Every structure is written in C-alpha cells, then in structure tokens.
Amino acid sequence: MENIAAIKPNIDRSFLRWWVLANIVALPALLVPYKLGMFLAMGVAVAADGASVGSVVYIIGFVILLLCGALIGGWFGFLQWLVLRKYMSQAGKWVAASSIGLAIGTPLGWLAYGLLFISPIVNRPDGVYFSFWYQYITFGVLLGLSIGVAQWFVLQQQVPAAKLWIVALPILFTIGMAVANLSTVSDSYVLLIHRMIQIMTNPHPDTRISDMQIFVFFGVIPNLIALIGTSLISGIFLNRLLQFRQKENVEQ
C-alpha cells in the first residue's frame, strides 16, 4: 500500500521558516548592484552631456558591475545554501551558480536599461517619457532570469519541473522591486498614506508627523512587504518543486 502522506506535497514549515529568514537577510544585497548600475548610468549621462561616450567607459562599468554581481551573488547563494544543503544533494553548487548568475545579470541589466533609456520607446519626439517601471522591469527580469537560469543548472539535476524556477524568479524579482519602491511607482499608495496621515492627525491638529515616521511609511513598510512576500512565495514554490522530486522517488 502506498504511503499517501509521503507522496502528497505539503509545505515543510521548517524549510519555509529558514528559507524566509535566509532571504530576508540575502535579498537586500541585490539592491547594491541595482543602485550601483543606476549610479553608473547617471554618471555616464552626466559625463557625456549629449556628447558621445567612448566604449572604454562602458567596459569599465561592465567590469565593475560584473565583479560586484559575483560577490553579491556569492553571498546571496551562500545564505540560501545554508537552508538547501539539508534538502538536496550537491547544494554547494548553488553558491557558484548564484554568483555566476548575478555576475552576468547585473551588467546585462545595466546595458539593457541604457539602451532602453535612449530608445524611441522612452525618448519620444514630444520629449523624454520616462517611468520608474522601466528600471524595475529591466533589472528585475534580467536579474531574475540570469539567477534563475544559473540555479536551474543545479536544480534540474534533481527536480524534473526545475524549468519553472526560471519563470518564477523574474516575476518575483520585478514585483518585489516595484513593491519595495511603491512610493515611486504608485500614486495611489502615496495618496493612501497621505490619507492615513490625515486621519491620524485630524483629532490632534497640533500633532506633526516626523521625518522618521514618513520614512517608515514610504520606505520601511514597502520594503518589508516586498522582502517577506518574495521570500515566502519563492520558498513555497521551491519547497513544492523539491517535494515533487520526493514524490517521484516514492512512486518509483
């Protein structure tokens, strides 16, 4: 008789708890290559000031982001490996894969963003039309895709449906980056916060909202939602993939 409990996928709470904790520590590091890429992009734009920029500038920027991505990717992969080593064999390759994936995705995201910014999509005849969504979609998709593909090479050796990981990460990264920056991409969120502040202060007209409280509303809360949400969803998804492997082994 088959052991139904053994083959029925259930969320491993221990795995999920440690995965979320590891990612809450690891994921903020991914903002470093993103912010560095934006800084370099703006630096090139200011230095050029309408003039052509030599290829050396882009090569230097590419190398800087590649090295930064490799270091951050190693840290990111290491923290995830601390959890995965108990659930999959050859988990040590996860660190190298994450490092390589981020080393590739970071400079590519920067170059793609630079090409997009000067393209007719955003540089229209009636003036420059720009949205922060271009940043988050460009970096989120390319970082998620590069890390997803790199980690897939490790995961696909043990999980039949590992290719779904390649689809999941770009979506999660893009949404996570957008949620973490709600104040720049959503006017509705800004209006909601202002309305909440009005409700809180109306009974006490002399009460003033401090800069720290504003920072909590516009910075801390969205970042926490993005961190916990991305970590939780990716953890549930990966846990299911790993359990499908176990299910297949039991059935065989």
C-alpha positions in Angstrom: 0.0 0.0 0.0 1.3 3.4 -0.9 2.1 5.9 1.8 -0.2 8.7 0.8 1.3 11.1 3.3 4.7 10.5 1.8 3.7 11.5 -1.7 1.2 14.2 -1.0 3.0 17.6 -1.3 2.8 19.5 2.0 4.5 22.7 3.0 7.6 22.0 5.1 7.3 24.7 7.7 10.8 24.2 8.9 12.2 24.7 5.4 9.9 27.7 4.8 10.8 29.4 8.1 14.6 29.1 7.4 14.2 30.0 3.7 12.3 33.2 4.5 14.9 34.1 7.2 17.8 33.5 4.8 16.2 35.5 2.0 15.3 38.4 4.3 19.0 38.7 5.0 20.1 37.9 1.5 17.7 39.8 -0.8 18.6 43.4 0.3 22.1 42.8 -1.0 20.6 42.6 -4.6 19.8 46.3 -4.3 23.5 47.1 -4.3 24.2 46.1 -7.9 20.9 47.8 -8.9 21.8 51.0 -7.2 25.4 50.9 -8.5 24.1 50.3 -12.0 21.8 53.3 -11.8 24.7 55.4 -10.3 27.0 54.4 -13.2 24.2 55.0 -15.8 23.6 58.5 -14.4 27.3 59.1 -14.2 27.8 58.3 -17.9 24.8 60.5 -18.8 26.2 63.5 -16.8 29.8 63.0 -18.1 28.6 62.7 -21.7 26.2 65.7 -21.5 24.9 65.0 -25.0 28.3 64.0 -26.4 29.3 60.5 -27.5 31.0 58.4 -24.9 33.8 56.1 -25.7 33.5 52.3 -25.3 36.1 52.3 -22.5 33.6 53.9 -20.1 31.1 51.1 -20.8 33.7 48.4 -20.5 34.8 49.8 -17.1 31.2 50.0 -15.9 30.6 46.4 -17.2 33.6 45.1 -15.3 32.7 46.9 -12.1 29.2 45.5 -12.2 30.3 42.0 -13.1 32.7 41.9 -10.1 30.1 43.4 -7.8 27.5 41.0 -9.0 29.8 38.0 -8.5 30.4 39.0 -4.9 26.8 39.8 -4.0 25.7 36.6 -5.8 28.1 34.5 -3.8 26.7 36.0 -0.6 23.1 35.5 -1.8 23.7 31.9 -2.8 25.6 31.1 0.4 22.7 32.1 2.6 20.3 30.0 0.5 22.8 27.1 0.6 22.6 27.1 4.4 19.0 26.0 4.0 19.2 23.9 0.9 22.1 21.7 2.0 19.6 19.7 4.1 17.2 19.2 1.3 19.2 18.5 -1.8 22.4 16.9 -2.8 25.3 18.9 -4.3 23.8 22.0 -2.9 27.3 23.6 -2.7 27.0 24.3 -6.5 24.1 26.6 -5.6 26.6 29.2 -4.4 28.7 29.2 -7.5 25.6 29.2 -9.7 24.2 32.2 -7.9 27.5 34.1 -8.1 27.7 33.5 -11.9 24.1 34.3 -12.5 24.3 37.7 -10.7 27.7 38.4 -12.3 26.0 38.0 -15.7 22.7 39.6 -15.0 23.9 42.8 -13.3 26.0 44.2 -16.2 23.5 43.0 -18.8 20.6 44.7 -16.9 22.7 47.9 -16.8 23.4 47.8 -20.6 19.8 46.9 -21.4 18.5 49.7 -19.3 20.9 52.1 -21.0 19.8 51.0 -24.5 16.1 51.2 -23.4 16.5 54.7 -22.0 17.8 56.1 -25.3 15.4 54.2 -27.4 12.3 55.6 -29.1 10.2 53.8 -26.5 11.0 56.4 -23.9 12.7 59.1 -26.0 9.7 60.4 -27.9 9.5 63.3 -30.3 7.4 65.3 -27.8 10.0 64.9 -25.1 11.5 62.2 -22.9 8.9 60.0 -21.4 10.2 58.0 -18.5 8.7 55.7 -15.9 10.4 54.0 -13.0 8.7 50.8 -14.2 11.3 50.6 -16.9 14.0 50.4 -14.3 12.3 47.7 -12.3 11.2 45.6 -15.2 14.6 45.8 -16.9 16.6 44.9 -13.8 14.0 42.6 -12.2 13.6 40.5 -15.3 17.2 40.2 -16.3 18.5 39.6 -12.7 15.7 37.1 -12.0 16.3 35.4 -15.4 20.1 35.2 -15.0 19.9 33.9 -11.5 17.0 31.6 -12.3 18.9 30.0 -15.3 22.1 29.6 -13.3 20.3 28.0 -10.4 18.3 25.9 -12.8 21.5 24.1 -13.8 21.8 22.8 -10.3 18.1 22.3 -9.6 17.3 20.4 -12.9 19.7 17.6 -11.9 17.3 16.7 -9.1 13.9 18.3 -9.9 12.0 17.4 -13.1 10.0 20.7 -13.1 13.0 22.9 -12.4 12.4 24.9 -15.5 9.5 26.6 -13.7 12.1 28.3 -11.4 13.4 30.2 -14.5 9.9 31.6 -15.0 9.2 32.3 -11.3 12.3 34.4 -10.4 11.9 37.2 -13.0 8.3 37.7 -12.0 9.1 37.7 -8.3 12.1 40.0 -8.6 10.3 42.5 -10.7 7.2 42.6 -8.5 9.4 42.7 -5.4 11.4 45.7 -6.6 8.3 47.5 -7.6 6.6 46.9 -4.2 9.8 48.0 -2.4 9.5 51.3 -4.3 5.8 51.8 -4.1 6.1 55.5 -3.5 7.8 56.0 -6.9 5.5 53.7 -9.0 2.1 54.1 -7.4 0.4 57.4 -6.9 -2.5 55.5 -5.3 -0.1 54.3 -2.5 1.1 57.9 -1.9 -2.4 59.2 -1.7 -3.4 56.3 0.7 -0.5 57.2 3.0 -1.4 60.9 2.9 -5.0 60.0 3.7 -3.9 57.8 6.6 -1.7 60.6 8.0 -4.7 63.0 7.8 -6.9 60.6 9.6 -4.3 60.1 12.3 -3.7 63.9 12.8 -7.2 65.3 12.4 -8.2 64.6 16.0 -5.0 66.4 17.1 -4.3 69.4 14.9 -1.1 70.2 16.7 0.4 66.7 16.0 3.1 66.6 13.4 4.4 63.6 11.5 8.2 63.3 11.9 10.6 62.5 9.1 11.2 59.1 10.7 7.5 58.3 10.6 7.3 59.3 7.0 10.4 57.2 6.2 8.6 54.2 7.9 5.5 54.7 5.7 7.3 55.2 2.4 10.5 53.2 2.9 10.4 50.6 5.7 6.9 49.2 5.2 7.0 48.6 1.4 10.5 47.0 1.7 9.3 44.7 4.5 6.3 43.7 2.4 8.5 43.0 -0.6 11.1 41.1 1.3 8.7 38.9 3.2 6.3 38.4 0.2 9.1 37.5 -2.2 10.8 35.2 0.3 7.5 33.5 1.3 6.3 32.9 -2.3 9.7 31.7 -3.6 10.0 29.4 -0.5 6.6 27.8 -1.0 7.3 27.4 -4.8 10.8 25.8 -4.3 9.5 23.6 -1.5 6.8 22.2 -3.8 9.4 21.6 -6.5 11.6 19.7 -4.1 8.7 17.6 -2.8 7.6 16.7 -6.3 11.1 15.1 -6.6 10.4 13.1 -3.4 7.0 12.1 -4.7 8.5 10.8 -7.9 11.1 8.8 -6.0 8.4 7.2 -3.8 6.3 6.3 -6.8 9.2 4.6 -8.5 
